[in-house]
């Protein structure tokens, strides 16, 4: 099974317990196509295919990453420092605090991305101290290597990273505007500078902003890399030789404006699920498009979610995420 692919029965078991009383809320969905998990306003929510909230958890902080685990638990983070694993009943069953563990006491750091690995260990990217680590369930440091960043920043070193099937790590270095692949020893084996497409950078977070603050990237089975360009308002697919072979830009979809493009998923039929953050009222936070840029499904919620839904995705089997 590919990384990011979860058995359907495991994904569904989280919906059996709801800890959210106000389940009358329902997101706007174009069709009952996907169950959704998304975070905003300090909470993380599970929605069924009709957009109804069926589960929530009060994280008391913003997040940029979560992972549904095969046992039905949810791995996420708080305050950009502490990882927590939550079971379907809302009980925290595992924690790891990067701000104090394995030599980090007193260091200025943030954690925005992590991954529970097939061996049961957890990969964590620690911004600020500039390293990628692997820790055992008891918190013991198993492996580490240093990031190679051009513009170190505890908040923006890396947004999302994924361990690839070959053991390499694909990291989105937001401040550098670069996707970098590291081998297990920390050597850079591939990189891609996200282009500005001839436009000048503009500050801000909404549709008016612009840059190459890359948020996410997936390595496709073809060997190409699919990239969510963050405030570049786009998704691009590039070959190992760095040629762009497919692209979707801010105004390519009718009646939809892309702003900070964050999460990415590839469905079994080849369609893409795109996370759309900071796009403003009325704009969907999740969009399914095919490779001909036809919109197949949208998800929008301004009630429990809002304009800062950076971490979002669907819950389905055999999805690359």
C-alpha positions as CSV (number, residue, x, y, z in Angstrom):
1,X,0.0,0.0,0.0
2,X,1.4,3.4,-0.9
3,X,2.2,6.0,1.8
4,X,-0.9,8.0,2.7
5,X,-3.2,5.2,1.7
6,X,-5.4,4.0,4.6
7,X,-7.9,1.1,4.8
8,X,-11.5,2.3,4.5
9,X,-12.6,0.5,7.6
10,X,-10.0,2.4,9.7
11,X,-11.1,5.7,8.2
12,X,-14.7,5.2,9.0
13,X,-14.2,4.1,12.6
14,X,-13.4,7.7,13.7
15,X,-17.0,8.7,12.8
16,X,-18.5,6.3,15.3
17,X,-17.9,8.7,18.2
18,X,-18.9,12.3,18.1
19,X,-17.6,14.8,20.7
20,X,-19.2,17.7,19.0
21,X,-22.7,18.6,20.3
22,X,-23.7,21.1,17.7
23,X,-24.0,18.5,14.9
24,X,-26.8,20.6,13.2
25,X,-24.1,22.5,11.3
26,X,-23.6,21.3,7.8
27,X,-21.0,22.5,5.2
28,X,-22.0,23.2,1.7
29,X,-21.0,20.3,-0.6
30,X,-21.7,20.2,-4.3
31,X,-22.6,16.5,-4.0
32,X,-22.3,13.8,-1.2
33,X,-19.0,12.6,-2.6
34,X,-16.3,12.7,0.2
35,X,-16.1,12.7,3.9
36,X,-13.8,15.5,5.1
37,X,-11.5,16.3,7.9
38,X,-10.4,19.9,8.4
39,X,-9.1,22.3,11.0
40,X,-9.7,26.0,11.8
41,X,-10.4,28.3,14.7
42,X,-8.4,26.0,17.1
43,X,-10.6,22.9,16.4
44,X,-10.4,19.9,14.0
45,X,-13.6,18.6,12.6
46,X,-14.8,15.5,10.8
47,X,-17.7,16.0,8.3
48,X,-19.7,13.2,6.6
49,X,-20.3,13.1,2.9
50,X,-23.3,15.4,3.3
51,X,-21.3,18.0,5.1
52,X,-22.6,17.3,8.6
53,X,-20.2,17.6,11.5
54,X,-19.9,14.2,13.2
55,X,-16.7,14.6,15.3
56,X,-14.5,17.4,16.6
57,X,-11.6,18.0,18.9
58,X,-10.5,21.3,20.6
59,X,-6.9,21.7,19.8
60,X,-6.7,25.2,21.2
61,X,-4.3,26.2,18.4
62,X,-3.9,26.4,14.6
63,X,-2.4,23.4,12.8
64,X,-0.8,22.8,9.4
65,X,-0.7,18.9,9.4
66,X,-2.6,15.9,10.5
67,X,-2.5,12.2,9.7
68,X,-5.2,9.6,10.0
69,X,-3.6,6.4,11.3
70,X,-4.6,2.8,10.3
71,X,-5.9,2.2,13.9
72,X,-8.4,5.0,13.5
73,X,-6.5,7.4,15.6
74,X,-5.6,10.9,14.5
75,X,-2.0,12.3,14.7
76,X,-1.8,16.1,14.9
77,X,0.0,18.8,16.8
78,X,-0.6,21.7,19.2
79,X,1.1,25.1,19.4
80,X,3.5,24.0,16.6
81,X,5.6,22.1,19.2
82,X,3.8,19.1,20.6
83,X,2.6,16.1,18.7
84,X,-0.5,14.3,20.0
85,X,-2.3,11.1,18.9
86,X,-6.0,11.1,19.6
87,X,-8.3,8.1,19.6
88,X,-11.9,8.2,18.3
89,X,-13.2,8.8,21.8
90,X,-11.1,12.0,22.1
91,X,-8.5,10.6,24.4
92,X,-4.8,11.5,23.9
93,X,-2.9,8.2,23.8
94,X,0.6,9.5,22.7
95,X,2.5,12.7,22.9
96,X,5.9,14.0,21.9
97,X,7.1,17.5,22.8
98,X,9.8,18.8,20.3
99,X,10.4,21.9,22.4
100,X,11.9,19.8,25.3
101,X,12.9,16.4,23.9
102,X,16.2,15.1,22.5
103,X,18.3,18.2,23.1
104,X,15.9,20.9,22.2
105,X,15.3,22.5,25.6
106,X,15.6,26.3,25.3
107,X,15.7,26.2,21.5
108,X,13.5,28.4,19.3
109,X,11.7,25.9,17.1
110,X,8.3,25.0,15.5
111,X,6.9,21.8,14.1
112,X,4.6,22.1,11.1
113,X,4.9,18.6,9.6
114,X,5.4,15.0,10.7
115,X,4.5,11.5,9.6
116,X,3.8,8.2,11.4
117,X,5.9,5.7,9.5
118,X,5.2,2.1,8.7
119,X,7.7,0.8,11.3
120,X,5.7,2.6,14.1
121,X,8.3,5.4,14.5
122,X,7.4,9.1,13.8
123,X,9.3,11.4,11.4
124,X,9.3,15.0,12.6
125,X,10.6,18.1,10.9
126,X,11.9,20.6,13.5
127,X,12.1,24.2,12.1
128,X,14.5,26.6,13.7
129,X,16.9,23.8,14.9
130,X,16.8,22.7,11.2
131,X,16.6,19.0,11.4
132,X,14.5,16.0,10.4
133,X,14.3,13.3,13.1
134,X,12.8,9.9,13.6
135,X,11.6,8.9,17.0
136,X,10.5,5.6,18.5
137,X,7.1,5.4,20.3
138,X,8.8,6.0,23.6
139,X,10.5,9.2,22.3
140,X,13.9,7.8,21.7
141,X,15.9,9.5,18.9
142,X,16.5,6.9,16.2
143,X,17.7,9.0,13.2
144,X,18.4,12.6,12.4
145,X,19.8,14.7,9.6
146,X,20.1,18.5,9.1
147,X,18.1,20.5,6.7
148,X,19.9,22.7,4.1
149,X,17.9,25.9,4.1
150,X,19.0,29.2,2.5
151,X,16.9,31.5,4.7
152,X,16.5,29.9,8.1
153,X,13.2,30.7,9.9
154,X,11.6,28.8,12.8
155,X,8.2,29.5,11.4
156,X,8.9,28.9,7.7
157,X,11.7,26.5,7.2
158,X,9.4,23.6,6.1
159,X,5.7,23.5,5.8
160,X,5.0,19.9,4.7
161,X,7.3,16.9,4.2
162,X,6.7,13.3,3.3
163,X,8.9,10.2,3.5
164,X,9.0,8.5,0.1
165,X,8.8,4.8,-0.5
166,X,12.6,4.7,-1.0
167,X,13.2,6.3,2.4
168,X,14.1,9.8,1.1
169,X,12.3,12.8,2.5
170,X,10.5,15.3,0.2
171,X,10.4,18.7,2.0
172,X,8.7,21.9,1.1
173,X,11.0,24.7,2.2
174,X,8.5,27.6,2.3
175,X,10.9,30.5,3.0
176,X,13.2,29.3,0.3
177,X,10.4,28.7,-2.2
178,X,11.9,25.3,-2.9
179,X,11.0,21.6,-2.9
180,X,14.0,19.5,-1.7
181,X,14.5,15.8,-1.7
182,X,16.9,14.5,0.9
183,X,18.3,11.0,1.2
184,X,18.5,9.3,4.6
185,X,21.9,10.8,5.2
186,X,20.6,14.3,4.6
187,X,22.2,14.7,1.2
188,X,20.2,16.7,-1.3
189,X,19.4,14.4,-4.3
190,X,16.9,16.6,-6.1
191,X,15.4,20.1,-5.7
192,X,13.0,22.4,-7.6
193,X,12.8,26.2,-7.2
194,X,9.1,27.1,-7.5
195,X,8.8,29.8,-10.2
196,X,7.2,33.2,-9.9
197,X,5.9,33.0,-13.5
198,X,7.2,36.5,-14.3
199,X,5.2,38.2,-11.5
200,X,6.4,40.3,-8.7
201,X,5.9,39.0,-5.1
202,X,3.1,40.7,-3.2
203,X,2.6,40.6,0.6
204,X,-0.4,39.3,2.4
205,X,-2.3,36.0,2.8
206,X,-5.4,36.4,0.5
207,X,-5.9,36.2,-3.2
208,X,-4.1,39.5,-3.6
209,X,-0.9,38.1,-2.2
210,X,1.7,36.4,-4.4
211,X,4.9,34.5,-4.1
212,X,6.4,31.0,-4.1
213,X,5.9,30.0,-0.4
214,X,5.5,26.4,-1.3
215,X,3.3,24.4,1.1
216,X,3.0,20.8,-0.1
217,X,4.4,18.3,-2.6
218,X,3.6,14.7,-3.6
219,X,5.8,12.3,-5.5
220,X,3.6,10.7,-8.1
221,X,4.0,7.0,-9.2
222,X,5.3,8.4,-12.6
223,X,8.3,10.0,-10.8
224,X,6.9,13.5,-11.4
225,X,6.3,15.8,-8.4
226,X,2.9,17.5,-7.8
227,X,3.4,20.8,-6.0
228,X,1.0,23.1,-4.1
229,X,2.7,26.5,-4.5
230,X,1.1,28.1,-1.4
231,X,0.7,31.8,-2.1
232,X,1.5,31.1,-5.8
233,X,-2.2,30.2,-6.1
234,X,-1.4,27.2,-8.2
235,X,-0.7,23.5,-8.5
236,X,2.1,22.4,-10.9
237,X,3.4,19.0,-11.9
238,X,7.1,18.8,-12.8
239,X,9.2,16.0,-14.2
240,X,12.5,14.9,-12.6
241,X,14.2,17.2,-15.2
242,X,12.1,20.1,-13.7
243,X,9.9,20.5,-16.7
244,X,6.3,21.7,-16.0
245,X,3.9,19.3,-17.6
246,X,0.6,20.4,-16.0
247,X,-0.5,23.5,-14.2
248,X,-3.6,25.0,-12.6
249,X,-3.6,28.7,-11.8
250,X,-5.6,31.1,-9.7
251,X,-8.5,31.8,-12.1
252,X,-8.5,28.6,-14.2
253,X,-11.7,27.3,-12.5
254,X,-15.0,29.0,-13.1
255,X,-16.3,31.0,-10.2
256,X,-13.4,29.8,-8.0
257,X,-10.4,31.8,-6.8
258,X,-7.4,30.0,-5.6
259,X,-5.5,31.7,-2.8
260,X,-3.0,29.9,-0.5
261,X,-3.0,26.4,-2.0
262,X,-2.1,24.0,0.8
263,X,-3.1,20.3,0.8
264,X,-3.0,17.9,-2.1
265,X,-4.5,14.5,-2.7
266,X,-4.6,12.2,-5.7
267,X,-7.7,10.0,-6.0
268,X,-7.7,6.5,-7.5
269,X,-9.3,8.0,-10.7
270,X,-6.5,10.5,-11.1
271,X,-8.5,13.5,-9.9
272,X,-6.9,15.9,-7.5
273,X,-8.2,17.3,-4.2
274,X,-6.8,20.8,-3.6
275,X,-6.9,22.7,-0.3
276,X,-7.7,26.4,-0.8
277,X,-6.9,28.6,2.2
278,X,-7.3,32.4,2.8
279,X,-9.5,32.7,-0.3
280,X,-12.3,34.7,1.4
281,X,-16.0,34.3,2.0
282,X,-17.9,32.1,-0.3
283,X,-14.8,30.3,-1.7
284,X,-14.5,26.5,-1.2
285,X,-11.8,25.2,1.1
286,X,-11.6,21.9,-0.8
287,X,-11.9,21.4,-4.6
288,X,-11.8,18.2,-6.7
289,X,-10.7,18.7,-10.2
290,X,-9.8,16.4,-13.1
291,X,-6.8,16.8,-15.3
292,X,-8.9,18.7,-17.8
293,X,-9.6,21.2,-15.1
294,X,-13.3,20.3,-14.7
295,X,-14.6,20.9,-11.2
296,X,-16.0,17.6,-9.9
297,X,-16.8,18.6,-6.3
298,X,-16.4,21.4,-3.8
299,X,-16.6,21.7,0.0
300,X,-17.3,25.1,1.7
301,X,-18.0,26.0,5.3
302,X,-18.0,29.4,7.0
303,X,-19.7,28.2,10.2
304,X,-17.3,26.0,12.2
305,X,-14.4,26.6,9.8
306,X,-13.3,30.0,8.3
307,X,-10.7,31.6,6.2
308,X,-7.7,29.9,7.8
309,X,-8.3,26.3,6.9
310,X,-4.7,25.3,6.1
311,X,-5.0,21.6,7.0
312,X,-7.9,19.8,5.3
313,X,-8.5,16.7,3.3
314,X,-10.8,13.9,2.4
315,X,-11.2,10.5,4.0
316,X,-11.0,7.7,1.4
317,X,-9.2,4.5,0.7
318,X,-6.2,4.2,-1.7
319,X,-5.6,8.0,-1.9
320,X,-2.2,9.4,-2.3
321,X,-1.8,12.2,0.3
